[in-house]
Every structure is written in structure tokens, then in C-alpha cells.
Amino acid sequence: MMSKENSIRKACEKANHVCDKTQYKEASLIEKIKLTIHLLYCRACRKYTNNNQKLTKIVKDSRIECMSTKEKEALNESLTEAIKEHQD
């Protein structure tokens, strides 16, 4: 038999997972509805959701430039070489 505390923790874990899925537009309508209901009474999950939304906005609004695949491969090769040299 699952204790009340474990039951609540499981509900929050599911809510946080749906929150993450929502951020990436992967949550179904029913999941979003259940999340909204859960957020009405769970302060911890509301805080998690707010923080998640803030983080997503910060990353989206940032001017981060990612390395190209070619640049990543070159960096990987140079790191591999440096590791080999250090091991010898």
C-alpha cells in the first residue's frame, strides 16, 4: 500500500514531467488539463513551473551561438589528441 506522502510525491513527479513536456510542446491536451488542475493546489509544482518558464525564456531570448558540427568535430579531435599526449 502506497503512503499518502509517496502518492503526493508521485503526483508531483508526473506534474513536473508534464511541465517539461509542455515547455517542448510535447504534452497532450489531457496532460495539460491535469497539470493545470494540479497547479491549482500544489505550490511546489507552481514554483517549479514558473522557474521552468523563466529558464526557457532566458535561453530563448539569449544570443547564444552554437558550434557547428565541423567545429565540434575539430574540438573533439584536439581534445582526444591532448588526452593521448597526456597519457603517454
PDB file of N, CA, C and O in Angstrom:
ATOM      1  N   MET A   1       0.837  -1.182   0.000  1.00  0.00           N
ATOM      2  CA  MET A   1       0.000   0.000   0.000  1.00  0.00           C
ATOM      3  C   MET A   1       0.880   1.243   0.000  1.00  0.00           C
ATOM      4  O   MET A   1       1.818   1.349   0.790  1.00  0.00           O
ATOM      5  N   MET A   2       0.575   2.176  -0.884  1.00  0.00           N
ATOM      6  CA  MET A   2       1.365   3.391  -1.023  1.00  0.00           C
ATOM      7  C   MET A   2       0.918   4.413   0.015  1.00  0.00           C
ATOM      8  O   MET A   2      -0.275   4.662   0.190  1.00  0.00           O
ATOM      9  N   SER A   3       1.910   5.007   0.707  1.00  0.00           N
ATOM     10  CA  SER A   3       1.578   6.014   1.708  1.00  0.00           C
ATOM     11  C   SER A   3       1.107   7.294   1.028  1.00  0.00           C
ATOM     12  O   SER A   3       1.313   7.498  -0.168  1.00  0.00           O
ATOM     13  N   LYS A   4       0.472   8.143   1.819  1.00  0.00           N
ATOM     14  CA  LYS A   4      -0.035   9.413   1.283  1.00  0.00           C
ATOM     15  C   LYS A   4       1.112  10.269   0.760  1.00  0.00           C
ATOM     16  O   LYS A   4       0.986  10.918  -0.279  1.00  0.00           O
ATOM     17  N   GLU A   5       2.235  10.271   1.484  1.00  0.00           N
ATOM     18  CA  GLU A   5       3.394  11.053   1.079  1.00  0.00           C
ATOM     19  C   GLU A   5       3.946  10.563  -0.265  1.00  0.00           C
ATOM     20  O   GLU A   5       4.275  11.372  -1.132  1.00  0.00           O
ATOM     21  N   ASN A   6       4.046   9.254  -0.434  1.00  0.00           N
ATOM     22  CA  ASN A   6       4.519   8.692  -1.704  1.00  0.00           C
ATOM     23  C   ASN A   6       3.556   9.012  -2.838  1.00  0.00           C
ATOM     24  O   ASN A   6       3.976   9.286  -3.962  1.00  0.00           O
ATOM     25  N   SER A   7       2.287   8.975  -2.541  1.00  0.00           N
ATOM     26  CA  SER A   7       1.269   9.280  -3.540  1.00  0.00           C
ATOM     27  C   SER A   7       1.384  10.724  -4.007  1.00  0.00           C
ATOM     28  O   SER A   7       1.287  11.009  -5.201  1.00  0.00           O
ATOM     29  N   ILE A   8       1.591  11.628  -3.063  1.00  0.00           N
ATOM     30  CA  ILE A   8       1.743  13.045  -3.391  1.00  0.00           C
ATOM     31  C   ILE A   8       3.022  13.251  -4.203  1.00  0.00           C
ATOM     32  O   ILE A   8       3.023  13.982  -5.194  1.00  0.00           O
ATOM     33  N   ARG A   9       4.105  12.605  -3.781  1.00  0.00           N
ATOM     34  CA  ARG A   9       5.376  12.746  -4.485  1.00  0.00           C
ATOM     35  C   ARG A   9       5.250  12.252  -5.929  1.00  0.00           C
ATOM     36  O   ARG A   9       5.772  12.880  -6.850  1.00  0.00           O
ATOM     37  N   LYS A  10       4.561  11.132  -6.123  1.00  0.00           N
ATOM     38  CA  LYS A  10       4.351  10.592  -7.478  1.00  0.00           C
ATOM     39  C   LYS A  10       3.543  11.576  -8.330  1.00  0.00           C
ATOM     40  O   LYS A  10       3.853  11.789  -9.502  1.00  0.00           O
ATOM     41  N   ALA A  11       2.510  12.170  -7.735  1.00  0.00           N
ATOM     42  CA  ALA A  11       1.686  13.142  -8.469  1.00  0.00           C
ATOM     43  C   ALA A  11       2.526  14.345  -8.882  1.00  0.00           C
ATOM     44  O   ALA A  11       2.369  14.859  -9.990  1.00  0.00           O
ATOM     45  N   CYS A  12       3.408  14.794  -8.010  1.00  0.00           N
ATOM     46  CA  CYS A  12       4.268  15.938  -8.326  1.00  0.00           C
ATOM     47  C   CYS A  12       5.308  15.571  -9.380  1.00  0.00           C
ATOM     48  O   CYS A  12       5.618  16.383 -10.251  1.00  0.00           O
ATOM     49  N   GLU A  13       5.844  14.368  -9.309  1.00  0.00           N
ATOM     50  CA  GLU A  13       6.799  13.921 -10.327  1.00  0.00           C
ATOM     51  C   GLU A  13       6.137  13.903 -11.700  1.00  0.00           C
ATOM     52  O   GLU A  13       6.727  14.341 -12.687  1.00  0.00           O
ATOM     53  N   LYS A  14       4.921  13.398 -11.756  1.00  0.00           N
ATOM     54  CA  LYS A  14       4.183  13.377 -13.024  1.00  0.00           C
ATOM     55  C   LYS A  14       3.907  14.794 -13.508  1.00  0.00           C
ATOM     56  O   LYS A  14       4.054  15.090 -14.694  1.00  0.00           O
ATOM     57  N   ALA A  15       3.505  15.675 -12.583  1.00  0.00           N
ATOM     58  CA  ALA A  15       3.208  17.061 -12.947  1.00  0.00           C
ATOM     59  C   ALA A  15       4.463  17.752 -13.494  1.00  0.00           C
ATOM     60  O   ALA A  15       4.393  18.481 -14.483  1.00  0.00           O
ATOM     61  N   ASN A  16       5.597  17.520 -12.854  1.00  0.00           N
ATOM     62  CA  ASN A  16       6.839  18.139 -13.316  1.00  0.00           C
ATOM     63  C   ASN A  16       7.243  17.595 -14.689  1.00  0.00           C
ATOM     64  O   ASN A  16       7.757  18.335 -15.528  1.00  0.00           O
ATOM     65  N   HIS A  17       7.011  16.314 -14.908  1.00  0.00           N
ATOM     66  CA  HIS A  17       7.311  15.720 -16.212  1.00  0.00           C
ATOM     67  C   HIS A  17       6.430  16.343 -17.300  1.00  0.00           C
ATOM     68  O   HIS A  17       6.911  16.660 -18.388  1.00  0.00           O
ATOM     69  N   VAL A  18       5.157  16.514 -17.004  1.00  0.00           N
ATOM     70  CA  VAL A  18       4.244  17.139 -17.971  1.00  0.00           C
ATOM     71  C   VAL A  18       4.642  18.602 -18.185  1.00  0.00           C
ATOM     72  O   VAL A  18       4.558  19.108 -19.304  1.00  0.00           O
ATOM     73  N   CYS A  19       5.065  19.270 -17.140  1.00  0.00           N
ATOM     74  CA  CYS A  19       5.535  20.647 -17.272  1.00  0.00           C
ATOM     75  C   CYS A  19       6.704  20.710 -18.255  1.00  0.00           C
ATOM     76  O   CYS A  19       6.742  21.575 -19.131  1.00  0.00           O
ATOM     77  N   ASP A  20       7.648  19.794 -18.102  1.00  0.00           N
ATOM     78  CA  ASP A  20       8.786  19.743 -19.022  1.00  0.00           C
ATOM     79  C   ASP A  20       8.320  19.464 -20.447  1.00  0.00           C
ATOM     80  O   ASP A  20       8.793  20.095 -21.393  1.00  0.00           O
ATOM     81  N   LYS A  21       7.396  18.522 -20.598  1.00  0.00           N
ATOM     82  CA  LYS A  21       6.879  18.204 -21.931  1.00  0.00           C
ATOM     83  C   LYS A  21       6.171  19.405 -22.544  1.00  0.00           C
ATOM     84  O   LYS A  21       6.262  19.637 -23.749  1.00  0.00           O
ATOM     85  N   THR A  22       5.470  20.161 -21.716  1.00  0.00           N
ATOM     86  CA  THR A  22       4.751  21.344 -22.191  1.00  0.00           C
ATOM     87  C   THR A  22       5.734  22.381 -22.728  1.00  0.00           C
ATOM     88  O   THR A  22       5.472  23.022 -23.746  1.00  0.00           O
ATOM     89  N   GLN A  23       6.859  22.544 -22.045  1.00  0.00           N
ATOM     90  CA  GLN A  23       7.864  23.507 -22.486  1.00  0.00           C
ATOM     91  C   GLN A  23       8.356  23.194 -23.896  1.00  0.00           C
ATOM     92  O   GLN A  23       8.707  24.100 -24.652  1.00  0.00           O
ATOM     93  N   TYR A  24       8.379  21.901 -24.247  1.00  0.00           N
ATOM     94  CA  TYR A  24       8.859  21.479 -25.562  1.00  0.00           C
ATOM     95  C   TYR A  24       7.705  21.146 -26.511  1.00  0.00           C
ATOM     96  O   TYR A  24       7.899  20.539 -27.564  1.00  0.00           O
ATOM     97  N   LYS A  25       6.510  21.558 -26.111  1.00  0.00           N
ATOM     98  CA  LYS A  25       5.300  21.355 -26.923  1.00  0.00           C
ATOM     99  C   LYS A  25       5.061  19.881 -27.259  1.00  0.00           C
ATOM    100  O   LYS A  25       4.682  19.539 -28.379  1.00  0.00           O
ATOM    101  N   GLU A  26       5.291  19.016 -26.265  1.00  0.00           N
ATOM    102  CA  GLU A  26       5.110  17.582 -26.442  1.00  0.00           C
ATOM    103  C   GLU A  26       3.962  17.030 -25.598  1.00  0.00           C
ATOM    104  O   GLU A  26       3.642  15.846 -25.708  1.00  0.00           O
ATOM    105  N   ALA A  27       3.339  17.848 -24.766  1.00  0.00           N
ATOM    106  CA  ALA A  27       2.280  17.380 -23.880  1.00  0.00           C
ATOM    107  C   ALA A  27       0.943  17.359 -24.611  1.00  0.00           C
ATOM    108  O   ALA A  27       0.652  18.224 -25.437  1.00  0.00           O
ATOM    109  N   SER A  28       0.138  16.351 -24.286  1.00  0.00           N
ATOM    110  CA  SER A  28      -1.196  16.267 -24.882  1.00  0.00           C
ATOM    111  C   SER A  28      -2.139  17.230 -24.165  1.00  0.00           C
ATOM    112  O   SER A  28      -1.812  17.759 -23.103  1.00  0.00           O
ATOM    113  N   LEU A  29      -3.290  17.447 -24.748  1.00  0.00           N
ATOM    114  CA  LEU A  29      -4.275  18.339 -24.149  1.00  0.00           C
ATOM    115  C   LEU A  29      -4.699  17.832 -22.772  1.00  0.00           C
ATOM    116  O   LEU A  29      -4.797  18.617 -21.829  1.00  0.00           O
ATOM    117  N   ILE A  30      -4.947  16.541 -22.649  1.00  0.00           N
ATOM    118  CA  ILE A  30      -5.386  15.989 -21.355  1.00  0.00           C
ATOM    119  C   ILE A  30      -4.288  16.144 -20.302  1.00  0.00           C
ATOM    120  O   ILE A  30      -4.579  16.402 -19.134  1.00  0.00           O
ATOM    121  N   GLU A  31      -3.025  15.987 -20.715  1.00  0.00           N
ATOM    122  CA  GLU A  31      -1.923  16.181 -19.767  1.00  0.00           C
ATOM    123  C   GLU A  31      -1.875  17.631 -19.297  1.00  0.00           C
ATOM    124  O   GLU A  31      -1.651  17.895 -18.116  1.00  0.00           O
ATOM    125  N   LYS A  32      -2.082  18.558 -20.208  1.00  0.00           N
ATOM    126  CA  LYS A  32      -2.075  19.976 -19.844  1.00  0.00           C
ATOM    127  C   LYS A  32      -3.208  20.313 -18.886  1.00  0.00           C
ATOM    128  O   LYS A  32      -3.024  21.092 -17.951  1.00  0.00           O
ATOM    129  N   ILE A  33      -4.376  19.729 -19.115  1.00  0.00           N
ATOM    130  CA  ILE A  33      -5.524  19.967 -18.235  1.00  0.00           C
ATOM    131  C   ILE A  33      -5.236  19.428 -16.840  1.00  0.00           C
ATOM    132  O   ILE A  33      -5.493  20.101 -15.842  1.00  0.00           O
ATOM    133  N   LYS A  34      -4.696  18.202 -16.776  1.00  0.00           N
ATOM    134  CA  LYS A  34      -4.361  17.606 -15.474  1.00  0.00           C
ATOM    135  C   LYS A  34      -3.306  18.441 -14.754  1.00  0.00           C
ATOM    136  O   LYS A  34      -3.379  18.633 -13.540  1.00  0.00           O
ATOM    137  N   LEU A  35      -2.321  18.938 -15.513  1.00  0.00           N
ATOM    138  CA  LEU A  35      -1.279  19.783 -14.916  1.00  0.00           C
ATOM    139  C   LEU A  35      -1.895  21.053 -14.341  1.00  0.00           C
ATOM    140  O   LEU A  35      -1.571  21.453 -13.223  1.00  0.00           O
ATOM    141  N   THR A  36      -2.773  21.679 -15.096  1.00  0.00           N
ATOM    142  CA  THR A  36      -3.412  22.911 -14.635  1.00  0.00           C
ATOM    143  C   THR A  36      -4.173  22.673 -13.332  1.00  0.00           C
ATOM    144  O   THR A  36      -4.112  23.495 -12.418  1.00  0.00           O
ATOM    145  N   ILE A  37      -4.878  21.571 -13.247  1.00  0.00           N
ATOM    146  CA  ILE A  37      -5.616  21.234 -12.021  1.00  0.00           C
ATOM    147  C   ILE A  37      -4.644  21.012 -10.871  1.00  0.00           C
ATOM    148  O   ILE A  37      -4.863  21.499  -9.762  1.00  0.00           O
ATOM    149  N   HIS A  38      -3.567  20.275 -11.140  1.00  0.00           N
ATOM    150  CA  HIS A  38      -2.568  20.006 -10.097  1.00  0.00           C
ATOM    151  C   HIS A  38      -1.960  21.318  -9.590  1.00  0.00           C
ATOM    152  O   HIS A  38      -1.736  21.483  -8.390  1.00  0.00           O
ATOM    153  N   LEU A  39      -1.697  22.245 -10.513  1.00  0.00           N
ATOM    154  CA  LEU A  39      -1.071  23.504 -10.125  1.00  0.00           C
ATOM    155  C   LEU A  39      -1.975  24.382  -9.266  1.00  0.00           C
ATOM    156  O   LEU A  39      -1.496  25.260  -8.547  1.00  0.00           O
ATOM    157  N   LEU A  40      -3.282  24.144  -9.343  1.00  0.00           N
ATOM    158  CA  LEU A  40      -4.218  24.918  -8.524  1.00  0.00           C
ATOM    159  C   LEU A  40      -3.989  24.690  -7.032  1.00  0.00           C
ATOM    160  O   LEU A  40      -4.198  25.595  -6.224  1.00  0.00           O
ATOM    161  N   TYR A  41      -3.560  23.485  -6.667  1.00  0.00           N
ATOM    162  CA  TYR A  41      -3.408  23.186  -5.240  1.00  0.00           C
ATOM    163  C   TYR A  41      -1.977  22.869  -4.811  1.00  0.00           C
ATOM    164  O   TYR A  41      -1.738  22.639  -3.626  1.00  0.00           O
ATOM    165  N   CYS A  42      -1.026  22.850  -5.731  1.00  0.00           N
ATOM    166  CA  CYS A  42       0.347  22.482  -5.359  1.00  0.00           C
ATOM    167  C   CYS A  42       1.308  23.651  -5.573  1.00  0.00           C
ATOM    168  O   CYS A  42       1.696  23.967  -6.698  1.00  0.00           O
ATOM    169  N   ARG A  43       1.671  24.269  -4.482  1.00  0.00           N
ATOM    170  CA  ARG A  43       2.564  25.426  -4.528  1.00  0.00           C
ATOM    171  C   ARG A  43       3.952  25.049  -5.051  1.00  0.00           C
ATOM    172  O   ARG A  43       4.548  25.812  -5.810  1.00  0.00           O
ATOM    173  N   ALA A  44       4.472  23.889  -4.659  1.00  0.00           N
ATOM    174  CA  ALA A  44       5.808  23.466  -5.088  1.00  0.00           C
ATOM    175  C   ALA A  44       5.873  23.294  -6.600  1.00  0.00           C
ATOM    176  O   ALA A  44       6.846  23.701  -7.236  1.00  0.00           O
ATOM    177  N   CYS A  45       4.845  22.696  -7.167  1.00  0.00           N
ATOM    178  CA  CYS A  45       4.830  22.491  -8.617  1.00  0.00           C
ATOM    179  C   CYS A  45       4.596  23.800  -9.368  1.00  0.00           C
ATOM    180  O   CYS A  45       5.088  23.974 -10.483  1.00  0.00           O
ATOM    181  N   ARG A  46       3.847  24.719  -8.759  1.00  0.00           N
ATOM    182  CA  ARG A  46       3.694  26.046  -9.378  1.00  0.00           C
ATOM    183  C   ARG A  46       5.050  26.733  -9.451  1.00  0.00           C
ATOM    184  O   ARG A  46       5.390  27.349 -10.461  1.00  0.00           O
ATOM    185  N   LYS A  47       5.823  26.623  -8.372  1.00  0.00           N
ATOM    186  CA  LYS A  47       7.150  27.231  -8.349  1.00  0.00           C
ATOM    187  C   LYS A  47       8.050  26.570  -9.398  1.00  0.00           C
ATOM    188  O   LYS A  47       8.775  27.260 -10.114  1.00  0.00           O
ATOM    189  N   TYR A  48       8.007  25.239  -9.491  1.00  0.00           N
ATOM    190  CA  TYR A  48       8.797  24.514 -10.500  1.00  0.00           C
ATOM    191  C   TYR A  48       8.416  24.993 -11.898  1.00  0.00           C
ATOM    192  O   TYR A  48       9.287  25.255 -12.727  1.00  0.00           O
ATOM    193  N   THR A  49       7.118  25.104 -12.157  1.00  0.00           N
ATOM    194  CA  THR A  49       6.634  25.534 -13.470  1.00  0.00           C
ATOM    195  C   THR A  49       7.086  26.955 -13.775  1.00  0.00           C
ATOM    196  O   THR A  49       7.543  27.232 -14.884  1.00  0.00           O
ATOM    197  N   ASN A  50       6.965  27.853 -12.813  1.00  0.00           N
ATOM    198  CA  ASN A  50       7.402  29.243 -13.022  1.00  0.00           C
ATOM    199  C   ASN A  50       8.897  29.315 -13.320  1.00  0.00           C
ATOM    200  O   ASN A  50       9.322  30.030 -14.227  1.00  0.00           O
ATOM    201  N   ASN A  51       9.690  28.570 -12.552  1.00  0.00           N
ATOM    202  CA  ASN A  51      11.133  28.559 -12.783  1.00  0.00           C
ATOM    203  C   ASN A  51      11.467  27.973 -14.155  1.00  0.00           C
ATOM    204  O   ASN A  51      12.363  28.461 -14.844  1.00  0.00           O
ATOM    205  N   ASN A  52      10.751  26.937 -14.542  1.00  0.00           N
ATOM    206  CA  ASN A  52      10.953  26.299 -15.834  1.00  0.00           C
ATOM    207  C   ASN A  52      10.645  27.284 -16.960  1.00  0.00           C
ATOM    208  O   ASN A  52      11.385  27.366 -17.940  1.00  0.00           O
ATOM    209  N   GLN A  53       9.556  28.025 -16.816  1.00  0.00           N
ATOM    210  CA  GLN A  53       9.180  29.012 -17.830  1.00  0.00           C
ATOM    211  C   GLN A  53      10.207  30.137 -17.914  1.00  0.00           C
ATOM    212  O   GLN A  53      10.544  30.588 -19.009  1.00  0.00           O
ATOM    213  N   LYS A  54      10.708  30.595 -16.760  1.00  0.00           N
ATOM    214  CA  LYS A  54      11.730  31.646 -16.750  1.00  0.00           C
ATOM    215  C   LYS A  54      12.997  31.174 -17.454  1.00  0.00           C
ATOM    216  O   LYS A  54      13.576  31.905 -18.257  1.00  0.00           O
ATOM    217  N   LEU A  55      13.423  29.957 -17.152  1.00  0.00           N
ATOM    218  CA  LEU A  55      14.627  29.409 -17.771  1.00  0.00           C
ATOM    219  C   LEU A  55      14.467  29.292 -19.285  1.00  0.00           C
ATOM    220  O   LEU A  55      15.372  29.642 -20.042  1.00  0.00           O
ATOM    221  N   THR A  56      13.320  28.803 -19.714  1.00  0.00           N
ATOM    222  CA  THR A  56      13.056  28.675 -21.153  1.00  0.00           C
ATOM    223  C   THR A  56      13.105  30.040 -21.820  1.00  0.00           C
ATOM    224  O   THR A  56      13.671  30.176 -22.905  1.00  0.00           O
ATOM    225  N   LYS A  57      12.521  31.051 -21.192  1.00  0.00           N
ATOM    226  CA  LYS A  57      12.523  32.402 -21.764  1.00  0.00           C
ATOM    227  C   LYS A  57      13.942  32.957 -21.843  1.00  0.00           C
ATOM    228  O   LYS A  57      14.318  33.563 -22.847  1.00  0.00           O
ATOM    229  N   ILE A  58      14.727  32.754 -20.793  1.00  0.00           N
ATOM    230  CA  ILE A  58      16.100  33.255 -20.771  1.00  0.00           C
ATOM    231  C   ILE A  58      16.914  32.625 -21.905  1.00  0.00           C
ATOM    232  O   ILE A  58      17.641  33.320 -22.614  1.00  0.00           O
ATOM    233  N   VAL A  59      16.789  31.328 -22.067  1.00  0.00           N
ATOM    234  CA  VAL A  59      17.535  30.638 -23.121  1.00  0.00           C
ATOM    235  C   VAL A  59      17.059  31.094 -24.491  1.00  0.00           C
ATOM    236  O   VAL A  59      17.864  31.325 -25.393  1.00  0.00           O
ATOM    237  N   LYS A  60      15.751  31.220 -24.641  1.00  0.00           N
ATOM    238  CA  LYS A  60      15.184  31.630 -25.927  1.00  0.00           C
ATOM    239  C   LYS A  60      15.614  33.057 -26.291  1.00  0.00           C
ATOM    240  O   LYS A  60      15.921  33.336 -27.450  1.00  0.00           O
ATOM    241  N   ASP A  61      15.634  33.950 -25.309  1.00  0.00           N
ATOM    242  CA  ASP A  61      15.974  35.350 -25.554  1.00  0.00           C
ATOM    243  C   ASP A  61      17.479  35.601 -25.646  1.00  0.00           C
ATOM    244  O   ASP A  61      17.908  36.670 -26.079  1.00  0.00           O
ATOM    245  N   SER A  62      18.273  34.621 -25.242  1.00  0.00           N
ATOM    246  CA  SER A  62      19.722  34.818 -25.255  1.00  0.00           C
ATOM    247  C   SER A  62      20.251  34.800 -26.688  1.00  0.00           C
ATOM    248  O   SER A  62      19.582  34.354 -27.620  1.00  0.00           O
ATOM    249  N   ARG A  63      21.425  35.280 -26.818  1.00  0.00           N
ATOM    250  CA  ARG A  63      22.059  35.301 -28.141  1.00  0.00           C
ATOM    251  C   ARG A  63      23.180  34.273 -28.187  1.00  0.00           C
ATOM    252  O   ARG A  63      24.291  34.560 -28.634  1.00  0.00           O
ATOM    253  N   ILE A  64      22.873  33.089 -27.724  1.00  0.00           N
ATOM    254  CA  ILE A  64      23.861  32.015 -27.689  1.00  0.00           C
ATOM    255  C   ILE A  64      24.063  31.487 -29.107  1.00  0.00           C
ATOM    256  O   ILE A  64      23.107  31.185 -29.821  1.00  0.00           O
ATOM    257  N   GLU A  65      25.308  31.386 -29.482  1.00  0.00           N
ATOM    258  CA  GLU A  65      25.626  30.818 -30.779  1.00  0.00           C
ATOM    259  C   GLU A  65      26.257  29.456 -30.551  1.00  0.00           C
ATOM    260  O   GLU A  65      27.237  29.336 -29.817  1.00  0.00           O
ATOM    261  N   CYS A  66      25.704  28.444 -31.170  1.00  0.00           N
ATOM    262  CA  CYS A  66      26.201  27.090 -31.008  1.00  0.00           C
ATOM    263  C   CYS A  66      27.299  26.804 -32.023  1.00  0.00           C
ATOM    264  O   CYS A  66      27.360  27.407 -33.094  1.00  0.00           O
ATOM    265  N   MET A  67      28.150  25.880 -31.660  1.00  0.00           N
ATOM    266  CA  MET A  67      29.221  25.465 -32.567  1.00  0.00           C
ATOM    267  C   MET A  67      28.627  24.619 -33.688  1.00  0.00           C
ATOM    268  O   MET A  67      27.667  23.874 -33.492  1.00  0.00           O
ATOM    269  N   SER A  68      29.223  24.755 -34.857  1.00  0.00           N
ATOM    270  CA  SER A  68      28.790  23.914 -35.968  1.00  0.00           C
ATOM    271  C   SER A  68      29.296  22.492 -35.740  1.00  0.00           C
ATOM    272  O   SER A  68      30.174  22.266 -34.908  1.00  0.00           O
ATOM    273  N   THR A  69      28.750  21.559 -36.466  1.00  0.00           N
ATOM    274  CA  THR A  69      29.183  20.168 -36.351  1.00  0.00           C
ATOM    275  C   THR A  69      30.664  20.045 -36.678  1.00  0.00           C
ATOM    276  O   THR A  69      31.388  19.290 -36.029  1.00  0.00           O
ATOM    277  N   LYS A  70      31.102  20.772 -37.663  1.00  0.00           N
ATOM    278  CA  LYS A  70      32.510  20.741 -38.064  1.00  0.00           C
ATOM    279  C   LYS A  70      33.403  21.251 -36.926  1.00  0.00           C
ATOM    280  O   LYS A  70      34.451  20.668 -36.647  1.00  0.00           O
ATOM    281  N   GLU A  71      32.988  22.328 -36.280  1.00  0.00           N
ATOM    282  CA  GLU A  71      33.751  22.881 -35.159  1.00  0.00           C
ATOM    283  C   GLU A  71      33.790  21.901 -33.985  1.00  0.00           C
ATOM    284  O   GLU A  71      34.824  21.746 -33.335  1.00  0.00           O
ATOM    285  N   LYS A  72      32.667  21.246 -33.718  1.00  0.00           N
ATOM    286  CA  LYS A  72      32.612  20.260 -32.630  1.00  0.00           C
ATOM    287  C   LYS A  72      33.550  19.095 -32.901  1.00  0.00           C
ATOM    288  O   LYS A  72      34.255  18.635 -32.003  1.00  0.00           O
ATOM    289  N   GLU A  73      33.556  18.619 -34.146  1.00  0.00           N
ATOM    290  CA  GLU A  73      34.429  17.505 -34.513  1.00  0.00           C
ATOM    291  C   GLU A  73      35.895  17.893 -34.358  1.00  0.00           C
ATOM    292  O   GLU A  73      36.692  17.099 -33.861  1.00  0.00           O
ATOM    293  N   ALA A  74      36.261  19.105 -34.778  1.00  0.00           N
ATOM    294  CA  ALA A  74      37.636  19.579 -34.649  1.00  0.00           C
ATOM    295  C   ALA A  74      38.033  19.686 -33.179  1.00  0.00           C
ATOM    296  O   ALA A  74      39.141  19.303 -32.806  1.00  0.00           O
ATOM    297  N   LEU A  75      37.136  20.203 -32.347  1.00  0.00           N
ATOM    298  CA  LEU A  75      37.406  20.309 -30.918  1.00  0.00           C
ATOM    299  C   LEU A  75      37.572  18.927 -30.304  1.00  0.00           C
ATOM    300  O   LEU A  75      38.471  18.711 -29.490  1.00  0.00           O
ATOM    301  N   ASN A  76      36.723  18.005 -30.683  1.00  0.00           N
ATOM    302  CA  ASN A  76      36.796  16.637 -30.179  1.00  0.00           C
ATOM    303  C   ASN A  76      38.137  15.992 -30.553  1.00  0.00           C
ATOM    304  O   ASN A  76      38.761  15.322 -29.730  1.00  0.00           O
ATOM    305  N   GLU A  77      38.570  16.199 -31.790  1.00  0.00           N
ATOM    306  CA  GLU A  77      39.845  15.644 -32.236  1.00  0.00           C
ATOM    307  C   GLU A  77      41.008  16.227 -31.438  1.00  0.00           C
ATOM    308  O   GLU A  77      41.899  15.494 -31.011  1.00  0.00           O
ATOM    309  N   SER A  78      41.000  17.540 -31.237  1.00  0.00           N
ATOM    310  CA  SER A  78      42.104  18.154 -30.496  1.00  0.00           C
ATOM    311  C   SER A  78      42.100  17.717 -29.031  1.00  0.00           C
ATOM    312  O   SER A  78      43.164  17.534 -28.440  1.00  0.00           O
ATOM    313  N   LEU A  79      40.916  17.549 -28.440  1.00  0.00           N
ATOM    314  CA  LEU A  79      40.850  17.058 -27.058  1.00  0.00           C
ATOM    315  C   LEU A  79      41.340  15.617 -26.957  1.00  0.00           C
ATOM    316  O   LEU A  79      42.056  15.261 -26.021  1.00  0.00           O
ATOM    317  N   THR A  80      40.952  14.799 -27.922  1.00  0.00           N
ATOM    318  CA  THR A  80      41.402  13.409 -27.940  1.00  0.00           C
ATOM    319  C   THR A  80      42.916  13.344 -28.054  1.00  0.00           C
ATOM    320  O   THR A  80      43.559  12.553 -27.363  1.00  0.00           O
ATOM    321  N   GLU A  81      43.490  14.172 -28.920  1.00  0.00           N
ATOM    322  CA  GLU A  81      44.954  14.223 -29.072  1.00  0.00           C
ATOM    323  C   GLU A  81      45.613  14.651 -27.774  1.00  0.00           C
ATOM    324  O   GLU A  81      46.593  14.042 -27.346  1.00  0.00           O
ATOM    325  N   ALA A  82      45.088  15.686 -27.146  1.00  0.00           N
ATOM    326  CA  ALA A  82      45.664  16.194 -25.898  1.00  0.00           C
ATOM    327  C   ALA A  82      45.613  15.130 -24.805  1.00  0.00           C
ATOM    328  O   ALA A  82      46.553  14.998 -24.021  1.00  0.00           O
ATOM    329  N   ILE A  83      44.534  14.383 -24.753  1.00  0.00           N
ATOM    330  CA  ILE A  83      44.413  13.310 -23.750  1.00  0.00           C
ATOM    331  C   ILE A  83      45.453  12.230 -24.007  1.00  0.00           C
ATOM    332  O   ILE A  83      46.102  11.753 -23.075  1.00  0.00           O
ATOM    333  N   LYS A  84      45.614  11.841 -25.275  1.00  0.00           N
ATOM    334  CA  LYS A  84      46.612  10.817 -25.630  1.00  0.00           C
ATOM    335  C   LYS A  84      48.013  11.282 -25.247  1.00  0.00           C
ATOM    336  O   LYS A  84      48.795  10.512 -24.688  1.00  0.00           O
ATOM    337  N   GLU A  85      48.335  12.556 -25.551  1.00  0.00           N
ATOM    338  CA  GLU A  85      49.652  13.095 -25.223  1.00  0.00           C
ATOM    339  C   GLU A  85      49.872  13.096 -23.713  1.00  0.00           C
ATOM    340  O   GLU A  85      50.970  12.805 -23.239  1.00  0.00           O
ATOM    341  N   HIS A  86      48.846  13.419 -22.979  1.00  0.00           N
ATOM    342  CA  HIS A  86      48.952  13.475 -21.507  1.00  0.00           C
ATOM    343  C   HIS A  86      49.137  12.082 -20.909  1.00  0.00           C
ATOM    344  O   HIS A  86      49.815  11.922 -19.894  1.00  0.00           O
ATOM    345  N   GLN A  87      48.535  11.084 -21.536  1.00  0.00           N
ATOM    346  CA  GLN A  87      48.621   9.705 -21.033  1.00  0.00           C
ATOM    347  C   GLN A  87      49.972   9.081 -21.324  1.00  0.00           C
ATOM    348  O   GLN A  87      50.397   8.177 -20.604  1.00  0.00           O
ATOM    349  N   ASP A  88      50.655   9.537 -22.357  1.00  0.00           N
ATOM    350  CA  ASP A  88      51.963   8.956 -22.721  1.00  0.00           C
ATOM    351  C   ASP A  88      53.070   9.381 -21.815  1.00  0.00           C
ATOM    352  O   ASP A  88      54.215   8.970 -22.004  1.00  0.00           O
TER     353      ASP A  88
END
